[in-house]
Amino acid sequence: MSKSKIPDRSQDWSKVRAQFPFFKNNPGAIFFDSASTTQKPESVLRAESRFYRRECSNAGRASYANSTRTSARIESARVAVARFINGNAEDIVFTSGATESLNTVALAWGLKNLEDGDEIMVCMQDHKSAVRPWLNLQELLARFGKTINIVPFGIHKEGDYELADIRNGLSPRTRLIALVHVHHVYGMDMEVETIRDIVGGDVLISLDASQSIAHRQIDLNKLKVDFLSFSGHKMFAMNGSGVLWVSPRCRNMLTSIKPGGGYAEQNSLQALLESGTPNIPAVLSLESAIAFIEKLGMERIETRLHELTRTLYKEIKDIPGINFSPGYGLCGCPQGFGILSFCFDQASTSDLAFALDAENIMLRSGDHCQTKSLDEGGGNEPQYLRASLQIYNTEEEIKELAQVLRHLVG
């Protein structure tokens, strides 16, 4: 076994946890909100500090050595990201996060290519960042007399996409379908490869991989999507870091939406979509985060998340009055991806979230940024508590959550 690999024993996961200063600085804190943002390992924090303390300079703006080195380090990060998702560096664009990436797809592609009567398919139960860019584009185009149709599809009661809805919603005018890889509330694998077979090769796929990038191997050759977006801060990198990958077949389908000073190579995707000074330390942190993940091994990380998800379900499934959202709690799936959402008959999720916080247990409550309907009106959809796990969480923390919940709803 390589010395860089950490074997699957509990004491070794405690060593991994020890690499995250948050827990040393917040003794007793139980952080179950990693789907919102992950904690940062010491190696990532050092990379940010090193830039500001030793290397601070702009990239591509000067001929002096420090600036040149900064430019080279950004390109090194681009190469690392490309390798991480099995892509090519020339197809990688750095953004501020998945929200900017997804908006870039809608605007840079949509403004140039969509015509009157074209259709975009979206799921209203996905994260608003995956839905609202298309609703915004629809409104923008309407101001210029061009009408596009948003065709919604649903989610099956077990938590993955309703494939029948997708089949029935397809038409000769379908131009793109917006998907997520793992759902941010239901925690399910959303069957992207199956959906590619359903929609065929002519319909573009824009995929949000924010909830899978830290603990599932992304292979662009297998996914066969056209745009891939994710946030660095959900994969142990700094906030303000994001990635947009554009498939080669779409490279010439885009228009600039943020013109300004930027990338030196004018005939590149980066010159088209990266403008102004990037968040350099956030970009550089992506490479450090990838190194951290690769040292542990993605397969090992994914296995650990499966184990923790199973443990969480086992510990809370018999609490009186519990109701699980679609997803792992209902589907009986053999694998879980670190997200479990639930509510109780006798207590509001917001009240429970405040009570848990008083016990130093951090969970997310509310609507979890789900759009729900075309008119944003929503309805009487249940409000869930979402526990989202990462490799720094422990079985002991899960048992403590279960014990506190039993006390609160008992």
DRENPAFI-950519 format. One record per residue (C-alpha): residue in one letter; x, y, z. Coordinates in steps of 0.001 Angstrom, whole numbers, plus 524288, in hexadecimal, padded with zeros to 5 digits. Example, Ala and Ser with C-alpha at 12.3 -4.5 7.8 and 13.67 -1.06 7.14 Angstrom:
- a | 8300C | 7EE6C | 81E78
- s | 83566 | 7FBDC | 81BE4
end
This chain:
- m | 80000 | 80000 | 80000
- s | 804DC | 80D8F | 7FC89
- k | 80933 | 815B2 | 80815
- s | 8004B | 82088 | 80334
- k | 7F449 | 817FC | 804F5
- i | 7ED3C | 817BC | 811E7
- p | 7E76E | 80A72 | 8153F
- d | 7D943 | 80953 | 8194B
- r | 7DA61 | 808CA | 82818
- s | 7D35A | 811D6 | 8316C
- q | 7DFCB | 816F5 | 83781
- d | 7E474 | 81B3E | 82A16
- w | 7D800 | 822EF | 827A4
- s | 7DA85 | 829CB | 83480
- k | 7E7B9 | 82DB8 | 82EF2
- v | 7E0C4 | 8332B | 82303
- r | 7D7A7 | 83AE5 | 82BD3
- a | 7E361 | 8405B | 83314
- q | 7E79F | 84702 | 82661
- f | 7DBE2 | 85033 | 82733
- p | 7DEBB | 85B8E | 8308D
- f | 7D039 | 85EB0 | 831FD
- f | 7CE7C | 85360 | 83B65
- k | 7DA45 | 856D7 | 843A0
- n | 7D589 | 864E2 | 8447E
- n | 7C777 | 860E2 | 84747
- p | 7C87D | 85595 | 850E0
- g | 7BBC0 | 84E47 | 85221
- a | 7B5FA | 853F1 | 845B0
- i | 7AEB9 | 84A4D | 83D10
- f | 7AE55 | 84F35 | 82F18
- f | 7A408 | 84886 | 826B2
- d | 7A2C7 | 852DC | 81C09
- s | 7AD3D | 84ED1 | 81251
- a | 7A3BE | 84F35 | 806E2
- s | 7A3A5 | 85DE1 | 80920
- t | 7B252 | 85F35 | 80AB3
- t | 7BD41 | 8563A | 80EEB
- q | 7C73E | 8591A | 81957
- k | 7D501 | 85BC2 | 81455
- p | 7E0E9 | 85362 | 81724
- e | 7ED78 | 8598C | 81BDF
- s | 7F408 | 8575C | 80EA9
- v | 7E9D4 | 85FD0 | 807D2
- l | 7EA98 | 86A71 | 81218
- r | 7F95C | 86AAA | 810D7
- a | 7F852 | 86C76 | 8021F
- e | 7EFCD | 87879 | 803CD
- s | 7F887 | 87E2F | 80E4E
- r | 804C4 | 87BAB | 8064D
- f | 7FF64 | 88348 | 7FAD2
- y | 7FBDE | 88F45 | 802C5
- r | 807F6 | 88EF6 | 80B4C
- r | 81272 | 88B7D | 80146
- e | 80D9C | 88C42 | 7F34D
- c | 802E3 | 89674 | 7F251
- s | 802D4 | 89B94 | 7E462
- n | 7F985 | 89C03 | 7D90B
- a | 7FA13 | 891F9 | 7CE31
- g | 7FC87 | 89521 | 7C002
- r | 7FE50 | 8A38F | 7C29D
- a | 80D06 | 8A551 | 7C34B
- s | 819ED | 89FE9 | 7BEB4
- y | 82029 | 89ED8 | 7CC1F
- a | 822B8 | 8914D | 7D17D
- n | 818B6 | 8911E | 7DC6B
- s | 80D8D | 89441 | 7D31E
- t | 81256 | 88A17 | 7C988
- r | 812E9 | 87FE6 | 7D440
- t | 8050B | 88330 | 7D863
- s | 80056 | 88147 | 7CA72
- a | 8075F | 87436 | 7C9D9
- r | 80142 | 86FD7 | 7D6B6
- i | 7F3A4 | 87325 | 7D1B0
- e | 7F622 | 86ADD | 7C5B5
- s | 7FB5D | 85FFD | 7CE5E
- a | 7EE87 | 86073 | 7D5D4
- r | 7E730 | 85FCE | 7C8EC
- v | 7EEC1 | 853A7 | 7C509
- a | 7EC05 | 84D76 | 7D24F
- v | 7DD69 | 85009 | 7D11C
- a | 7DD39 | 84A74 | 7C352
- r | 7E426 | 83E17 | 7C7AF
- f | 7DAF1 | 83CDE | 7D34C
- i | 7CEE1 | 83C2A | 7CA8B
- n | 7D5A1 | 8355A | 7BF11
- g | 7D4FE | 84136 | 7B625
- n | 7DE37 | 84A81 | 7AF3C
- a | 7E3A9 | 856F6 | 7B507
- e | 7DFC5 | 85F49 | 7A950
- d | 7D17C | 85C17 | 7AC65
- i | 7D220 | 860C9 | 7BA95
- v | 7CD31 | 86E44 | 7BE98
- f | 7CEE8 | 87377 | 7CC5F
- t | 7C330 | 87A39 | 7D295
- s | 7BF0E | 87EC4 | 7E011
- g | 7B706 | 87279 | 7E231
- a | 7AC92 | 869BF | 7DC7C
- t | 7A296 | 874C0 | 7DC33
- e | 7AB27 | 87CD6 | 7D324
- s | 7AE6D | 870DF | 7CB0E
- l | 7A022 | 86D5B | 7C919
- n | 79C82 | 87B65 | 7C5D2
- t | 7A7B1 | 87BC9 | 7BC1A
- v | 7A22B | 86FF3 | 7B51B
- a | 794A0 | 87603 | 7B467
- l | 79961 | 88327 | 7AF70
- a | 7A57E | 88017 | 7A769
- w | 79EE6 | 874B8 | 7A087
- g | 79094 | 87876 | 7A16E
- l | 79198 | 88661 | 79C6B
- k | 798EB | 881D4 | 79067
- n | 7916C | 87596 | 78CCE
- l | 78349 | 87599 | 79139
- e | 7787C | 87912 | 787B5
- d | 769F1 | 87BB6 | 788EA
- g | 7630E | 86F5A | 78D84
- d | 76F21 | 86829 | 79252
- e | 76DDB | 86073 | 79EE4
- i | 77639 | 85E93 | 7AAFE
- m | 77323 | 85391 | 7B47E
- v | 77539 | 855DE | 7C313
- c | 77124 | 84F98 | 7CFE4
- m | 76ABC | 8594B | 7D90B
- q | 76F01 | 85174 | 7E4F3
- d | 77D4B | 85360 | 7E1BD
- h | 7857C | 85E17 | 7E7DC
- k | 7819C | 86BD8 | 7E3D5
- s | 78F21 | 86DE7 | 7DE0F
- a | 78C2B | 86335 | 7D430
- v | 77E83 | 8686B | 7D113
- r | 77E32 | 8772B | 7D253
- p | 7886A | 879FF | 7C7CE
- w | 77F17 | 87423 | 7BDCD
- l | 7735F | 87B93 | 7C30A
- n | 77B93 | 887ED | 7C294
- l | 77FB7 | 88510 | 7B4A4
- q | 7718E | 882DF | 7B0D5
- e | 76E31 | 8904F | 7B636
- l | 779C3 | 896E5 | 7AF98
- l | 77694 | 89124 | 7A258
- a | 7683F | 894F0 | 7A3DE
- r | 76C6A | 8A32D | 7A4FA
- f | 771F1 | 8A1F3 | 7974D
- g | 765F6 | 89B43 | 791CB
- k | 76B11 | 88D65 | 7924C
- t | 76342 | 882EB | 79975
- i | 76966 | 87695 | 79EC0
- n | 76214 | 86C5B | 7A67D
- i | 76653 | 8669A | 7B384
- v | 761B7 | 85887 | 7B433
- p | 76196 | 8533B | 7C226
- f | 763BB | 84529 | 7C615
- g | 7620F | 83F2A | 7D36B
- i | 768A6 | 83694 | 7DD69
- h | 7645E | 828CF | 7E06F
- k | 75F4A | 825EB | 7EE19
- e | 76C10 | 81ED0 | 7F0EE
- g | 7742C | 82AE4 | 7EDF2
- d | 779C1 | 829B1 | 7E044
- y | 774AD | 82FEE | 7D3D0
- e | 767AE | 82B5B | 7CE5B
- l | 76CA5 | 825AA | 7C1A9
- a | 75EF4 | 82498 | 7BBFD
- d | 75D93 | 83367 | 7BD64
- i | 76A15 | 8355C | 7B5C3
- r | 765DC | 82C33 | 7AAF1
- n | 75886 | 832A8 | 7AA09
- g | 75E1D | 8406F | 7AA85
- l | 767AE | 83E8C | 79F67
- s | 76439 | 844C1 | 7926C
- p | 76B28 | 84876 | 785C7
- r | 76D10 | 85600 | 78BE1
- t | 7741C | 85117 | 7981A
- r | 78187 | 8574B | 797D2
- l | 78703 | 854D2 | 7A57A
- i | 783CE | 84DD3 | 7B21A
- a | 78909 | 852AD | 7BF36
- l | 78C8B | 847F2 | 7C8F2
- v | 7936E | 845E1 | 7D5E1
- h | 79C81 | 83A73 | 7D864
- v | 798BE | 8384A | 7E6AF
- h | 78CDB | 83F49 | 7EC1E
- h | 78FA2 | 8495C | 7F69B
- v | 783CF | 845A5 | 7FF00
- y | 780C1 | 8379D | 7FB59
- g | 78ED6 | 83314 | 7FA07
- m | 78C30 | 82A0A | 7EE9A
- d | 79410 | 826B1 | 7E293
- m | 78B9D | 82CDA | 7D7FD
- e | 78EAB | 82317 | 7CD0E
- v | 79551 | 82C6F | 7C3C6
- e | 79A97 | 821E5 | 7BACC
- t | 78CFE | 81BF8 | 7B94E
- i | 78758 | 8295C | 7B640
- r | 79194 | 82B69 | 7ABA5
- d | 78C84 | 81F0A | 7A529
- i | 77E85 | 823F8 | 7A65A
- v | 780A7 | 83195 | 7A0AE
- g | 78A47 | 82D4D | 79634
- g | 79684 | 833EF | 79174
- d | 790A4 | 84062 | 78BE2
- v | 78B1C | 845A7 | 798AD
- l | 79575 | 84C72 | 7A0D8
- i | 79700 | 8491C | 7AF3C
- s | 79B15 | 8532E | 7B964
- l | 79EFA | 84BF6 | 7C5CB
- d | 7A0B9 | 8516F | 7D372
- a | 7AA70 | 848A1 | 7DA8A
- s | 7AB8B | 850C4 | 7E6E6
- q | 7A67A | 845E1 | 7EFC5
- s | 7AEC1 | 83B18 | 7E9CE
- i | 7BBD1 | 8415F | 7E6BD
- a | 7C1D1 | 83F06 | 7F43A
- h | 7BE82 | 830AC | 7F588
- r | 7BB3E | 82AB5 | 7E850
- q | 7C443 | 8286C | 7DCF4
- i | 7C061 | 8314B | 7D1AF
- d | 7C3D0 | 82BA9 | 7C46F
- l | 7BF85 | 83459 | 7B943
- n | 7C12E | 82958 | 7AF86
- k | 7B6D8 | 8216C | 7B6C8
- l | 7AD81 | 82C66 | 7BA2D
- k | 7ACEB | 831A1 | 7AC38
- v | 7A80E | 83F06 | 7B04E
- d | 7AA92 | 84BDF | 7A95D
- f | 7AC6E | 85510 | 7B4D3
- l | 7B120 | 85181 | 7C279
- s | 7B077 | 85B0F | 7CDD7
- f | 7B4DB | 85A12 | 7DBEC
- s | 7B941 | 86225 | 7E791
- g | 7C696 | 8608C | 7EDB3
- h | 7C1A1 | 863A4 | 7FB4D
- k | 7B9D4 | 85709 | 7FB50
- m | 7C63A | 84F16 | 7F8BD
- f | 7CF0D | 85488 | 8038D
- a | 7D3F1 | 86023 | 7FB74
- m | 7D1DD | 86E6B | 7FED5
- n | 7C50C | 875A3 | 7FD57
- g | 7C4E5 | 87D8B | 7F0CE
- s | 7CA77 | 8728A | 7E878
- g | 7C2C1 | 86C04 | 7DDC0
- v | 7C43C | 864B3 | 7D10E
- l | 7BD15 | 86422 | 7C429
- w | 7C0FE | 8599F | 7BA7F
- v | 7BC6C | 85B52 | 7AC77
- s | 7BC69 | 84FF9 | 7A2EF
- p | 7C426 | 8523D | 79677
- r | 7B7D9 | 8515B | 78E2E
- c | 7B21E | 85D10 | 79572
- r | 7BE3B | 865AD | 7955E
- n | 7B9FD | 86D3B | 78959
- m | 7ABF0 | 86E59 | 78DEC
- l | 7AF03 | 8787B | 79861
- t | 7AF3E | 8873C | 798DA
- s | 7B630 | 8901D | 7A269
- i | 7ADA8 | 8951D | 7AD71
- k | 7B7D7 | 89C19 | 7B5DB
- p | 7C136 | 8A341 | 7ACCC
- g | 7CD09 | 8A9B9 | 7B2C4
- g | 7DB51 | 8A7B6 | 7B5A1
- g | 7DEF1 | 899B5 | 7B782
- y | 7E581 | 88DF6 | 7B1BD
- a | 7F11E | 890A3 | 7A8EF
- e | 7EE5A | 8862C | 79EB7
- q | 7E3A8 | 88C82 | 796AD
- n | 7DF24 | 8808E | 78F0E
- s | 7DB97 | 8787F | 79AE4
- l | 7CFE2 | 874DA | 7A306
- q | 7D63D | 87BC8 | 7AE7E
- a | 7D75F | 88880 | 7A6D6
- l | 7C8E5 | 8877E | 7A3D1
- l | 7C3E2 | 8846A | 7B170
- e | 7CE4E | 88866 | 7BB66
- s | 7CF44 | 89713 | 7BD04
- g | 7D5A9 | 89FBF | 7C71B
- t | 7DE40 | 89BA2 | 7D24F
- p | 7DA99 | 88E08 | 7D719
- n | 7D97A | 88A4A | 7E54C
- i | 7E75C | 88545 | 7E481
- p | 7E8D9 | 87ED4 | 7F1E9
- a | 7DB96 | 87830 | 7F03D
- v | 7DFB5 | 8730A | 7E2E8
- l | 7EC9A | 86E25 | 7E86C
- s | 7E568 | 86791 | 7F3AB
- l | 7DEC3 | 85EA0 | 7E9CF
- e | 7EBA6 | 85809 | 7E6EE
- s | 7EE7D | 85662 | 7F576
- a | 7E0E3 | 850C8 | 7F7CA
- i | 7E276 | 84740 | 7EC8A
- a | 7EF90 | 842E8 | 7F1FC
- f | 7E903 | 8409B | 7FF29
- i | 7DE36 | 8386E | 7F8F2
- e | 7E773 | 830BB | 7F066
- k | 7F05A | 82D9E | 7FBD7
- l | 7E4F5 | 8276E | 802FA
- g | 7DF85 | 82103 | 7F6C0
- m | 7D224 | 823E8 | 7F122
- e | 7CD7F | 815DE | 7F24A
- r | 7D0D2 | 815D9 | 800B9
- i | 7C9F0 | 822D6 | 802D0
- e | 7BDC0 | 81DFF | 7FBDF
- t | 7BDA6 | 81182 | 803DD
- r | 7BEDC | 8194F | 81060
- l | 7B344 | 821E1 | 80C98
- h | 7AB29 | 815AE | 809D7
- e | 7AE96 | 81077 | 81761
- l | 7AB3C | 81D2B | 81E49
- t | 79E5D | 81E7E | 81700
- r | 79A5F | 810B0 | 81AB9
- t | 79E01 | 8134D | 828D9
- l | 7962B | 81FDF | 82937
- y | 78A1A | 8193E | 823AB
- k | 78B61 | 80DD2 | 82D0C
- e | 78C93 | 816CA | 838DA
- i | 780F7 | 81F9D | 835FA
- k | 7775A | 81740 | 82E3C
- d | 76FCA | 812B3 | 83A3C
- i | 76E7B | 81FE9 | 840F1
- p | 75FD1 | 821DB | 84341
- g | 75927 | 82AA4 | 83956
- i | 76466 | 82B3D | 82F94
- n | 76147 | 82CE8 | 8211F
- f | 76BDE | 82BDF | 816E4
- s | 76C83 | 833BA | 80A78
- p | 76DAF | 82C9E | 7FD8E
- g | 77B38 | 826C4 | 7FCE6
- y | 78306 | 81D30 | 80504
- g | 7791D | 81CE3 | 81001
- l | 76E6A | 817C7 | 806F0
- c | 774DD | 810C6 | 7FBAF
- g | 77BE7 | 805D0 | 802D2
- c | 787DD | 808BE | 7FA8C
- p | 794AE | 801B3 | 7FD65
- q | 79C52 | 80E59 | 7FC0F
- g | 79AD1 | 81BD1 | 801EB
- f | 7A235 | 82814 | 7FE8A
- g | 7A2ED | 82EF2 | 80BA0
- i | 795AC | 835CC | 80B40
- l | 789BA | 831EB | 8131D
- s | 77DF0 | 83AE6 | 814B4
- f | 772C6 | 838EC | 81E2D
- c | 76834 | 83F78 | 8264B
- f | 75F88 | 83C0B | 831D5
- d | 750F0 | 83BDA | 833C6
- q | 75155 | 8431B | 840B0
- a | 75BC9 | 84D86 | 83EE0
- s | 75F40 | 857D7 | 834D9
- t | 76C61 | 85652 | 82E23
- s | 7701B | 86464 | 830E4
- d | 76D99 | 8629C | 83F78
- l | 7756D | 85614 | 83F55
- a | 780AB | 85C94 | 83821
- f | 78171 | 86734 | 84282
- a | 780BF | 85D19 | 84D5F
- l | 78B6D | 854FC | 84702
- d | 793DD | 86104 | 84597
- a | 7929E | 86334 | 85435
- e | 798B3 | 855B1 | 8558C
- n | 7A3A4 | 859A6 | 84C23
- i | 79E2C | 85127 | 8412E
- m | 79D69 | 85808 | 83408
- l | 79319 | 85391 | 82A39
- r | 78C25 | 85ACC | 81F61
- s | 77D72 | 85D07 | 81FBB
- g | 773A8 | 863AE | 816C4
- d | 770F0 | 8623F | 80847
- h | 77F3B | 85FB5 | 804C5
- c | 77EBB | 868C7 | 7F8F1
- q | 774E3 | 8607E | 7F18D
- t | 76D48 | 867FC | 7E72C
- k | 7613E | 85F2D | 7E800
- s | 75900 | 865B3 | 7DD88
- l | 759A9 | 86E4D | 7D191
- d | 75323 | 87988 | 7D8B0
- e | 75B5F | 877BA | 7E515
- g | 74EAD | 87709 | 7EC81
- g | 751C6 | 869FC | 7F275
- g | 7476A | 86303 | 7FA24
- n | 74688 | 85AD7 | 80653
- e | 7530E | 8536A | 803D1
- p | 75936 | 84DEC | 81043
- q | 764B8 | 85515 | 81627
- y | 76FF6 | 84BF3 | 81903
- l | 77BB3 | 84B7F | 821C2
- r | 78754 | 847AA | 81973
- a | 792EA | 840A8 | 81F4C
- s | 79E2F | 840BD | 8159E
- l | 7AA7C | 83962 | 81903
- q | 7B8C1 | 83945 | 8153E
- i | 7C4B9 | 83135 | 8183D
- y | 7C7B7 | 83912 | 82473
- n | 7BAFF | 834CA | 82AD7
- t | 7BA9A | 82957 | 8343D
- e | 7B162 | 81EBD | 838AA
- e | 7B1BA | 824A0 | 84645
- e | 7ACA9 | 8319B | 84108
- i | 7A1A2 | 82A94 | 83A0D
- k | 79DC4 | 82380 | 84683
- e | 79DCF | 83050 | 84DF4
- l | 794D1 | 83668 | 843C2
- a | 78B83 | 82AED | 84500
- q | 78B8F | 82BE4 | 853D2
- v | 788BA | 83A83 | 8539F
- l | 77DE6 | 838ED | 84992
- r | 7776B | 82E5E | 851DB
- h | 777AE | 83792 | 85D6E
- l | 77258 | 8431B | 855A9
- v | 766EA | 83C12 | 84F5D
- g | 76434 | 8327C | 85A55
end
